[in-house]
């Protein structure tokens, strides 16, 4: 909330007063009446009044969910230029209190129009309407959808959660580490990874090159070989005749040029033959030869930064990474993206209990942050998306999470299945489905739940094997609305055990040798988890589709911009 005693000041790096600094005060801007300001934004709606002598504009600049009412008179600006939804206006004027009986506490009376970015209302994809535009429609105009109230609100909430994430970990002494997007190892062992290669590009370049400069014929090569022989004989004759040094030097230069020309012809001939046999893709023993690729081996877009950030945990102690991850899963569900963001802390000298404590504190911190610093946006969410969103945040922020073992969770679900029908069968050894997770959080406990000690067969190779040799020290944080929000574990620090686990999973050892080094040299007990950032936004806002909580959604068949 802005200090009500302060005047509205222009942004340090732009020529405008942000609307948030006007409407974000406890008096909704009324105390600024009489001040002259410049503002800039986009018209959400406009209407003519007083028989076409003036227009009332609802202008939003993205700094807050509220619109500032802006009044423009016909003698100042051609009204048809500014009234259309989507128009950009940069104006200077006087803030005044409006007449009593209206909802606004302040409005801007324009004295000068500095700039207008016009809109053809007949073609604008986001027209003024009495109804909320369908989110499915907005995905087709992803470059314009931030101008809508819902998507701009989600953007500010996403920003707040990102800021809160860094604040939480920095306050607790964690070091932020940038892990690579391109990797040669598969953290999850699922194999659903996007491959990074220049082989296809190189093949296309080769095809283009051969079209522009066709491969030499046998006659061309024979002629070049003959020319080379002649140049060689000429040099030999000059040497035999004891010709001058300059003559011999000139002949040698001609011979060298002939050799280079023949070498180029042979090289082009080989390229042409490789293109004919393999479509330009290098192969060895019938398989693609990745030693010819950019990284000299297979490389992928990362599915997680966890393995890499562990290297820094084993040196700096408490670390975290926060960045994009990728999954080539051909899914069209409302819960899957091909590109998504993960928050992944890693804690040295920490076991599974420390891990659960950190995860719970982090989630509760995020919820309280939104309540304290993003309440106006959350009110928009309650009005337009989910009436229970604020209540849900308040509940999580103030509630201790229930903790149960996987075995206890299965027993609860088996008992519930006697009276409630689950689509997915419940038995020990299954990976809990979303419906199971939501039953535990929304019906059984009515609060967040942490389930821990999962069967090792359904978890990744790096998780600490428990003494029963049947389970691993893994944990999932489950929340209402979305189910699993966080997945984490204590990591296996024993070299022999983790090596055997890699082999059990059918994974090659070679790409993980560097990871095994962390166990060979100065191994340490450590734990960590991953929070799906978009899932956190789904939970906080109640949005139904994950494609609407990320600025530029990527999914099968869609990679706009």
C-alpha positions in Angstrom: 0.0 0.0 0.0 1.4 3.4 -1.0 2.0 6.1 1.6 -1.1 8.3 1.6 0.9 11.4 2.7 3.2 11.2 -0.3 2.6 12.8 -3.7 2.4 10.5 -6.8 5.9 10.5 -8.3 6.9 9.6 -11.8 8.7 6.3 -12.3 12.5 6.7 -12.2 13.0 5.1 -15.6 9.8 6.0 -17.5 7.8 9.2 -18.3 4.7 8.4 -16.3 3.2 8.0 -12.9 2.3 4.3 -12.4 -1.4 3.9 -11.8 -0.6 1.6 -8.8 0.9 4.6 -7.0 -2.4 6.4 -7.5 -4.9 3.7 -6.8 -2.8 1.6 -4.5 -3.2 4.1 -1.6 -5.6 3.3 1.2 -7.7 6.3 0.1 -7.8 4.9 -3.5 -6.1 8.1 -4.7 -8.5 10.7 -3.3 -5.7 12.5 -1.4 -4.0 13.2 -4.7 -6.7 15.5 -6.0 -5.2 18.7 -7.4 -2.0 17.1 -8.5 -1.0 17.1 -12.2 0.5 13.9 -13.5 1.5 12.0 -16.7 0.2 8.5 -17.0 0.4 5.9 -19.8 -1.5 2.7 -20.4 -4.0 0.9 -22.5 -7.7 1.5 -22.8 -9.7 -1.4 -21.3 -13.0 0.3 -22.2 -14.2 3.7 -23.4 -17.5 5.4 -23.9 -18.6 8.8 -25.3 -20.6 11.2 -23.2 -22.3 14.6 -23.3 -23.4 14.1 -26.9 -19.9 13.3 -28.2 -18.1 16.2 -26.4 -16.0 13.9 -24.2 -15.1 10.3 -23.5 -14.6 8.3 -20.3 -11.7 5.9 -20.6 -10.8 3.0 -18.2 -7.0 2.9 -18.5 -4.8 0.2 -17.2 -1.0 0.2 -17.2 -0.4 -3.3 -15.8 1.0 -2.0 -12.5 -2.1 -3.1 -10.6 -5.5 -4.6 -11.3 -7.4 -1.3 -11.0 -8.2 1.0 -13.9 -7.9 4.8 -13.7 -10.8 6.7 -15.1 -9.5 9.2 -17.7 -11.6 12.0 -19.2 -10.7 13.4 -22.6 -12.6 16.3 -24.2 -13.1 16.7 -27.9 -11.3 20.0 -28.2 -8.1 18.3 -26.9 -8.1 15.1 -29.0 -10.2 13.5 -31.7 -12.3 11.2 -29.6 -12.5 8.3 -32.1 -8.7 8.0 -31.8 -8.8 7.1 -28.1 -12.0 5.4 -27.3 -11.4 2.0 -28.8 -10.4 -0.9 -26.5 -6.7 -1.6 -26.8 -5.7 1.9 -27.6 -2.4 3.1 -26.0 -2.6 6.6 -24.4 0.1 8.7 -22.9 -1.5 11.8 -21.3 -1.0 14.7 -19.0 -3.7 16.1 -16.8 -5.2 17.0 -13.4 -6.3 14.5 -10.8 -9.8 15.4 -9.5 -12.3 13.8 -7.1 -15.3 12.7 -9.2 -18.9 13.6 -8.4 -20.4 11.8 -5.4 -22.2 8.6 -6.0 -19.7 7.0 -8.4 -17.3 4.1 -7.5 -14.1 5.9 -8.4 -12.3 8.0 -5.7 -10.1 9.8 -8.3 -10.1 10.5 -12.0 -7.8 12.2 -14.4 -8.9 15.2 -16.5 -6.7 15.3 -19.6 -5.0 18.6 -20.5 -2.6 17.3 -23.1 -2.5 14.1 -25.2 1.2 13.2 -25.5 0.8 10.1 -27.7 -1.9 7.8 -29.0 -1.3 4.2 -30.3 -4.4 3.7 -32.3 -6.4 0.5 -32.7 -8.7 -0.6 -35.5 -11.6 -1.8 -33.3 -13.0 -3.9 -36.2 -9.8 -6.0 -36.3 -8.6 -6.0 -32.6 -8.7 -9.6 -31.3 -9.6 -8.5 -27.8 -12.8 -6.5 -28.2 -14.7 -4.8 -25.5 -17.4 -7.2 -24.2 -19.8 -7.6 -21.3 -18.5 -11.2 -20.9 -15.1 -12.5 -19.9 -13.2 -13.7 -23.0 -12.7 -17.5 -23.0 -9.2 -18.4 -21.9 -9.0 -20.9 -24.8 -9.5 -17.9 -27.2 -6.7 -16.0 -25.5 -4.2 -18.8 -26.1 -4.5 -18.0 -29.8 -3.4 -14.4 -29.2 -0.8 -15.1 -26.6 1.1 -11.9 -27.6 -1.9 -9.7 -26.7 -3.5 -11.6 -23.8 -1.4 -9.9 -21.1 -3.7 -6.9 -21.7 -6.7 -8.8 -20.3 -7.5 -8.6 -16.6 -7.2 -12.3 -15.8 -3.8 -12.8 -17.5 -2.3 -9.5 -16.2 -3.4 -10.5 -12.7 -1.8 -14.0 -13.1 1.4 -12.3 -14.4 1.7 -10.1 -11.2 1.0 -13.1 -9.0 3.6 -15.1 -10.8 6.1 -12.2 -10.3 5.2 -12.0 -6.6 5.8 -15.8 -6.1 9.2 -15.6 -8.0 10.2 -12.7 -5.7 9.0 -14.6 -2.7 11.0 -17.6 -3.7 14.3 -15.8 -3.9 13.4 -13.9 -0.7 12.7 -17.1 1.3 15.9 -18.9 0.2 18.1 -15.8 0.5 16.8 -15.1 4.0 17.8 -18.6 5.0 21.3 -18.4 3.6 20.9 -20.4 0.4 23.1 -19.6 -2.6 21.3 -19.2 -6.0 23.0 -21.4 -8.6 22.3 -21.3 -12.4 22.2 -24.9 -13.6 22.5 -25.8 -17.3 19.6 -26.0 -19.7 21.5 -28.4 -22.0 22.5 -31.6 -20.3 23.8 -35.1 -21.2 22.1 -36.9 -18.2 18.4 -37.8 -17.6 17.6 -36.9 -14.0 14.2 -38.7 -14.0 15.2 -41.7 -16.1 12.0 -41.3 -18.0 13.5 -40.8 -21.4 11.0 -38.2 -22.4 13.6 -35.5 -23.3 14.0 -33.0 -26.1 17.2 -33.7 -28.0 19.6 -30.9 -28.8 21.5 -31.5 -32.1 22.9 -29.7 -35.0 23.1 -32.9 -37.1 19.9 -32.1 -39.0 21.0 -28.5 -39.6 24.3 -29.7 -40.9 22.5 -32.2 -43.2 20.3 -29.4 -44.5 23.4 -27.2 -45.1 25.1 -30.0 -46.9 22.1 -30.6 -49.2 21.9 -26.9 -50.0 25.7 -26.7 -50.6 25.5 -29.7 -53.0 22.6 -28.0 -54.9 24.6 -24.8 -55.3 27.9 -26.5 -56.0 27.2 -30.0 -57.4 29.6 -32.8 -56.7 32.4 -33.3 -59.2 32.1 -35.9 -61.9 34.6 -38.7 -62.5 35.8 -36.7 -65.5 36.4 -33.7 -63.3 38.5 -35.7 -60.9 40.5 -37.4 -63.7 41.2 -34.0 -65.3 42.4 -32.7 -61.9 44.6 -35.7 -61.4 46.1 -35.3 -64.8 46.7 -31.6 -64.1 48.4 -32.5 -60.9 50.7 -35.0 -62.7 51.6 -32.5 -65.3 52.5 -29.8 -62.6 54.6 -32.5 -60.8 56.5 -33.4 -63.9 57.1 -29.7 -64.7 58.7 -29.2 -61.3 60.8 -32.3 -61.7 62.0 -31.2 -65.1 62.9 -27.7 -63.8 64.9 -29.2 -61.0 66.7 -31.6 -63.3 67.6 -28.7 -65.7 68.8 -26.7 -62.7 66.4 -23.8 -63.5 66.5 -20.6 -61.6 65.1 -20.5 -58.0 62.3 -18.1 -59.1 61.1 -20.5 -61.9 61.1 -23.5 -59.5 59.2 -21.5 -56.8 56.5 -20.5 -59.3 56.2 -24.1 -60.6 55.9 -25.4 -57.0 53.2 -22.9 -56.3 51.2 -24.2 -59.3 51.7 -27.8 -58.1 50.5 -26.8 -54.6 47.4 -25.2 -56.1 46.7 -28.3 -58.2 47.0 -30.5 -55.1 44.5 -28.3 -53.1 42.1 -28.4 -56.0 42.2 -32.2 -56.2 41.8 -32.4 -52.5 38.7 -30.2 -52.6 37.2 -32.3 -55.4 37.8 -35.5 -53.4 36.2 -34.0 -50.3 33.1 -32.8 -52.2 32.8 -36.3 -53.8 32.9 -37.9 -50.3 30.3 -35.5 -49.0 28.1 -36.3 -52.0 28.5 -40.0 -51.3 27.7 -39.6 -47.6 24.6 -37.5 -48.5 23.5 -40.2 -50.9 23.9 -43.0 -48.4 22.8 -41.4 -45.1 20.8 -38.3 -46.2 23.7 -36.2 -44.8 23.5 -37.7 -41.3 26.8 -39.2 -40.1 26.5 -42.8 -39.1 28.6 -45.6 -37.6 27.6 -49.2 -37.4 24.2 -48.3 -38.7 23.6 -45.8 -35.9 23.8 -42.0 -35.8 27.4 -41.0 -35.0 27.0 -38.4 -32.3 30.7 -37.8 -32.1 30.1 -35.7 -35.2 27.5 -33.6 -33.4 28.0 -30.2 -31.8 28.8 -31.6 -28.3 30.4 -34.8 -29.6 27.7 -36.8 -27.8 24.0 -36.9 -27.3 22.6 -33.8 -25.5 19.1 -32.9 -24.3 17.1 -30.1 -22.8 17.1 -30.6 -19.0 14.1 -32.1 -17.2 15.6 -31.0 -13.8 18.6 -29.0 -12.5 18.7 -31.2 -9.4 21.7 -33.4 -10.3 23.8 -30.4 -11.3 22.8 -28.3 -8.3 23.9 -31.1 -6.0 27.5 -30.5 -7.0 27.2 -27.0 -5.4 25.4 -28.4 -2.4 28.4 -30.6 -1.8 30.6 -27.6 -1.7 28.6 -24.5 -0.6 26.1 -26.3 1.7 22.6 -24.8 1.0 21.8 -23.9 -2.6 18.9 -23.6 -4.9 18.2 -23.3 -8.6 15.1 -21.8 -10.3 14.7 -22.1 -14.0 13.0 -23.7 -17.0 12.8 -27.4 -17.5 11.5 -29.5 -20.4 9.6 -32.7 -21.0 8.8 -34.2 -24.4 5.6 -35.8 -23.1 3.0 -35.8 -25.8 0.2 -34.8 -23.5 -2.7 -32.5 -24.1 -4.1 -32.5 -20.5 -4.7 -29.3 -18.5 -1.8 -30.2 -16.2 1.1 -30.7 -18.6 3.5 -28.4 -20.4 6.5 -29.1 -22.6 8.3 -26.2 -20.9 7.8 -25.3 -17.3 9.7 -23.8 -14.3 11.1 -25.6 -11.3 12.4 -24.4 -7.9 14.9 -26.9 -6.6 16.7 -26.4 -3.3 19.4 -28.8 -2.1 20.5 -28.9 1.5 23.8 -30.4 2.8 23.9 -32.3 6.1 20.1 -32.7 6.0 17.9 -35.8 6.1 14.3 -36.4 5.0 12.9 -34.6 8.1 14.9 -31.5 7.4 13.7 -31.7 3.8 10.0 -31.9 4.8 10.5 -29.0 7.3 12.0 -26.8 4.6 9.3 -27.6 2.0 6.5 -26.9 4.4 8.0 -23.6 5.5 8.6 -22.6 1.9 5.0 -23.3 0.8 3.5 -21.5 3.8 5.8 -18.5 3.2 4.6 -18.3 -0.4 1.0 -18.3 0.7 1.5 -15.6 3.3 3.5 -13.5 0.8 0.5 -13.4 -1.5 -1.8 -12.5 1.3 0.4 -9.7 2.5 1.6 -8.2 -0.8 -0.8 -9.3 -3.6 -4.2 -9.1 -1.9 -5.7 -6.8 -4.6 -4.8 -9.3 -7.3 -6.1 -12.2 -5.2 -9.4 -10.3 -4.9 -9.6 -10.3 -8.7 -9.0 -14.0 -8.7 -11.8 -14.5 -6.1 -14.2 -12.4 -8.2 -13.4 -14.0 -11.6 -11.8 -17.4 -11.1 -12.1 -19.1 -7.7 -14.2 -17.8 -4.8 -12.2 -19.9 -2.3 -8.7 -18.8 -3.4 -8.0 -16.5 -0.5 -9.5 -18.9 2.0 -7.2 -21.6 0.7 -4.1 -19.4 1.0 -5.1 -18.5 4.6 -5.7 -22.1 5.5 -2.3 -23.3 4.2 -0.4 -20.3 5.6 -1.7 -21.0 9.1 -2.0 -24.8 9.2 0.6 -27.4 10.2 0.9 -30.0 7.4 -0.2 -33.6 8.2 2.6 -36.1 7.7 1.9 -39.7 6.9 3.9 -42.6 5.4 3.1 -43.9 2.0 1.9 -47.2 3.7 -0.4 -45.2 5.9 -1.7 -43.3 2.9 -2.5 -46.5 1.0 -4.3 -47.9 4.1 -6.5 -44.8 4.3 -7.3 -44.9 0.6 -8.1 -48.6 0.7 -10.5 -48.0 3.6 -12.0 -45.1 1.7 -12.4 -47.2 -1.5 -14.9 -49.4 0.3 -17.4 -46.5 0.1 -15.9 -44.2 -2.5 -15.1 -45.2 -6.1 -11.6 -44.3 -7.4 -10.8 -44.6 -11.1 -7.3 -45.9 -10.3 -6.9 -49.0 -8.2 -5.5 -48.6 -4.7 -2.8 -51.0 -3.6 0.6 -50.9 -2.0 3.2 -50.2 -4.8 1.2 -47.8 -7.0 2.2 -44.3 -7.7 -0.6 -42.2 -6.1 -2.9 -40.7 -8.7 -4.2 -37.1 -8.6 -7.6 -38.3 -7.3 -5.9 -40.1 -4.4 -3.8 -37.0 -3.5 -6.8 -34.7 -3.6 -8.9 -37.1 -1.5 -6.2 -37.0 1.2 -6.0 -33.2 1.2 -9.6 -32.1 0.4 -11.7 -34.8 2.1 -9.7 -36.8 4.6 -7.5 -34.2 6.3 -8.8 -30.9 4.7 -5.3 -29.5 4.8 -1.9 -30.0 3.0 -0.4 -33.5 3.5 3.2 -34.7 3.3 3.5 -38.4 2.2 6.9 -40.0 2.7 8.8 -43.3 2.5 7.6 -44.4 -1.0 8.3 -47.8 -2.6 11.7 -47.7 -4.2 10.4 -49.2 -7.5 8.4 -46.1 -8.3 11.0 -43.5 -7.4 14.3 -42.3 -9.0 17.7 -43.9 -8.6 19.2 -41.1 -6.5 16.8 -41.4 -3.5 18.1 -42.8 -0.2 17.2 -46.4 0.3 15.7 -47.0 3.7 16.8 -49.8 6.1 13.8 -52.0 5.0 15.3 -52.1 1.5 11.7 -51.7 0.2 11.2 -48.0 0.5 13.2 -44.8 -0.1 13.3 -41.6 1.9 11.2 -39.7 -0.6 8.4 -37.3 0.2 5.6 -35.5 -1.7 3.8 -32.4 -0.5 0.1 -32.6 -1.5 -2.2 -29.6 -1.5 -5.9 -29.1 -2.2 -6.9 -28.3 -5.8 -3.8 -29.6 -7.5 -2.5 -32.6 -5.5 1.3 -33.0 -5.7 3.0 -29.6 -5.4 6.5 -30.7 -4.3 8.5 -33.9 -4.8 11.7 -34.4 -2.9 13.9 -36.9 -1.1 17.0 -37.5 0.9 19.7 -38.4 -1.6 21.6 -41.6 -1.6 25.1 -40.8 -0.4 26.5 -44.3 -0.5 28.6 -44.9 -3.6 28.0 -48.6 -4.0 24.2 -48.3 -3.4 23.6 -45.5 -5.9 25.8 -47.2 -8.5 23.6 -50.4 -8.2 20.5 -48.3 -8.3 21.6 -46.7 -11.6 22.1 -50.1 -13.1 18.8 -51.4 -11.7 17.0 -48.6 -13.5 18.6 -49.8 -16.8 20.6 -46.5 -17.1 24.2 -46.4 -18.4 26.9 -45.5 -15.9 29.0 -43.3 -18.1 26.8 -40.2 -18.2 26.6 -40.3 -14.4 30.3 -40.8 -13.6 30.6 -37.1 -12.5 27.6 -37.6 -10.2 29.1 -40.7 -8.7 32.3 -38.7 -8.0 30.2 -36.7 -5.5 30.0 -40.0 -3.6 33.6 -41.1 -4.2 35.1 -37.9 -2.9 33.8 -36.4 0.3 30.3 -37.8 0.2 27.8 -36.1 2.5 24.2 -36.6 3.6 22.0 -34.2 1.7 18.4 -33.7 0.7 16.3 -31.6 -1.6 13.1 -31.1 -3.5 11.5 -29.6 -6.5 8.4 -27.4 -6.7 6.6 -27.0 -10.0 6.3 -23.3 -10.2 3.2 -23.3 -12.5 1.5 -25.8 -10.1 2.0 -23.4 -7.3 0.3 -20.7 -9.3 -2.6 -23.1 -10.1 -2.9 -23.8 -6.4 -2.9 -20.2 -5.5 -5.3 -19.0 -8.1 -7.6 -21.9 -8.8 -7.0 -21.6 -12.5 -8.0 -24.8 -14.3 -5.4 -25.0 -17.1 -1.6 -24.8 -16.6 -1.4 -23.1 -20.1 -2.9 -20.0 -18.6 -0.4 -19.4 -15.8 2.8 -19.3 -17.9 3.5 -16.4 -20.2 4.3 -18.4 -23.4 2.9 -21.9 -23.1 4.6 -24.7 -25.0 2.7 -28.0 -25.6 2.3 -30.4 -28.5 1.7 -28.5 -31.7 2.1 -25.1 -30.1 5.2 -23.0 -29.7 4.1 -19.5 -30.7 6.5 -16.6 -30.5 
